[in-house]
Amino acid sequence: MQEEVLSTSSEERVEALASSDMFAGLGTEDLKSILALCKDKFCQEGESILTQGNEAKSLYVILTGKVVVERNIHGHTETALTLGRYRTFGWVALIEKQRMSSTIRTTAPAHLLEMSGEALKKLLGSNAGMGYKVMSNLSIILAKRLNLAYQMIEDKSQWENLLL
């Protein structure tokens, strides 16, 4: 199956940001301000974008392709979830002095929009409405991921109880 190639037109990139989980609900002018911070990143299958334990300096929006969120636990790699088109990752770049809790790796060739976490924090700090909306969206993303983590723990506990 051939991966769709996203047009490089500004309007389609603004639409891609508007469709993302992190920037949903922002107006066109705010999205254009964010787009001005972005650069293209093209990745091959199996490429690690961010690595567990390292500092995240950039936030990414997936235009095409997919990534997996993996966590190394006592030398064993567990896949937590798969992210596809218009999903964001690297949001830890918006939080002071935090390190990546997972590794993000492509599962197919991918086209990403990359933006500096510092530049985005500065933009969000200069526009309270935009900052509030993005942080509200981030809190929703984090709540969903926390619920997923709880579900994974519960599922593992159920299997362990069956083996006792």
C-alpha positions in Angstrom: 0.0 0.0 0.0 1.5 3.3 -1.0 1.5 6.1 1.6 -0.5 9.2 0.7 1.7 12.2 0.0 0.4 15.4 1.6 0.4 18.5 -0.5 2.8 21.2 0.6 0.2 24.0 0.3 -0.1 26.2 3.3 -3.9 25.7 3.4 -3.6 22.0 3.7 -0.9 22.2 6.4 -3.1 24.6 8.4 -5.9 22.0 8.0 -3.6 19.3 9.1 -2.8 21.2 12.3 -6.5 22.0 12.8 -7.1 18.2 12.6 -4.4 17.3 15.1 -5.3 16.4 18.7 -3.0 19.1 20.1 -4.2 22.1 18.0 -7.9 21.3 17.4 -10.2 24.2 18.1 -7.7 26.9 17.2 -8.6 29.6 14.7 -6.9 29.9 11.3 -4.6 32.8 12.3 -3.4 31.0 15.4 -2.8 27.9 13.3 -0.8 29.9 10.8 1.3 31.3 13.7 2.1 27.7 14.7 2.7 26.6 11.1 5.4 29.4 10.9 7.4 27.5 13.6 7.2 24.2 11.7 9.7 22.4 9.4 9.3 19.2 7.5 10.9 16.0 8.8 11.0 12.9 6.6 11.7 9.6 8.3 12.4 6.1 7.2 10.7 3.0 8.6 12.2 2.0 12.0 13.7 5.4 12.7 13.7 6.5 16.3 12.5 10.1 16.5 12.7 10.5 20.3 14.4 8.3 22.8 13.4 7.3 26.3 15.5 9.2 28.9 16.6 11.9 26.5 15.4 15.5 26.6 12.7 16.3 24.1 13.3 19.6 22.3 10.7 19.3 19.6 7.0 18.5 19.2 5.8 16.7 16.1 2.5 16.3 14.2 2.2 13.2 11.9 1.2 14.1 8.4 1.7 10.7 6.9 2.9 7.4 8.3 2.7 5.9 11.8 4.8 5.8 14.9 4.8 3.5 17.9 5.3 4.6 21.5 7.6 2.1 23.2 8.9 1.8 26.7 11.9 -0.1 27.9 11.1 -1.8 31.2 14.0 -3.8 32.7 15.5 -4.5 29.4 12.3 -5.5 27.7 10.6 -3.2 25.2 6.8 -2.8 25.4 4.7 -1.1 22.8 2.2 1.2 24.6 0.3 2.6 21.6 0.5 3.4 17.9 -0.1 6.9 16.6 -1.2 7.9 13.1 -2.1 10.8 10.9 -2.6 14.2 12.7 -1.6 12.8 16.1 1.1 14.7 18.1 4.0 13.5 20.1 6.9 15.0 21.9 4.7 17.3 24.0 7.1 16.8 26.9 9.1 19.5 25.1 6.5 22.0 26.5 7.2 21.0 30.1 10.3 22.2 32.0 13.1 19.8 32.8 11.3 16.6 31.8 12.8 13.7 29.9 11.1 11.3 27.4 9.3 8.5 29.2 9.1 6.5 26.0 10.9 6.0 22.7 9.0 7.1 19.6 9.8 5.0 16.4 8.3 5.0 12.9 6.7 1.8 11.7 6.6 3.1 8.1 8.1 6.0 6.1 6.7 9.1 7.7 6.3 12.8 7.0 6.2 14.9 10.1 5.9 18.6 11.0 8.5 19.4 13.6 8.5 22.5 15.8 10.7 23.7 18.6 9.2 23.3 22.1 10.9 26.5 23.2 9.5 28.5 20.2 6.0 27.0 20.8 6.1 27.8 24.5 7.1 31.4 23.7 4.2 31.7 21.2 1.7 30.2 23.6 2.9 32.5 26.4 2.3 35.6 24.2 -1.3 34.6 23.4 -3.4 33.5 26.4 -6.3 32.2 24.4 -4.1 30.0 22.2 -2.1 28.9 25.2 -5.2 27.9 27.1 -6.6 25.9 24.2 -3.4 24.1 23.5 -2.9 23.2 27.2 -6.5 22.2 27.5 -6.0 19.8 24.5 -2.8 18.5 26.1 -4.6 17.8 29.3 -7.1 15.7 27.3 -4.3 13.8 25.6 -2.6 13.1 28.9 -5.9 12.0 30.5 -6.5 9.5 27.7 -2.9 8.2 28.0 -3.2 7.8 31.7 -6.4 5.9 31.3 -4.7 3.7 28.8 -1.9 3.1 31.2 -4.3 2.1 33.9 -6.1 -0.2 31.6 -2.8 -1.9 30.6 -2.0 -2.4 34.3 -5.5 -3.8 35.0 -5.2 -6.2 32.0 -1.8 -7.4 33.2 -3.1 -7.9 36.7 -6.0 -10.0 35.4 -3.6 -12.2 33.5 -1.3 -12.6 36.5 -4.2 -13.5 38.7 -5.2 -16.2 36.2 -1.7 -17.7 36.4 -1.8 -17.9 40.3 
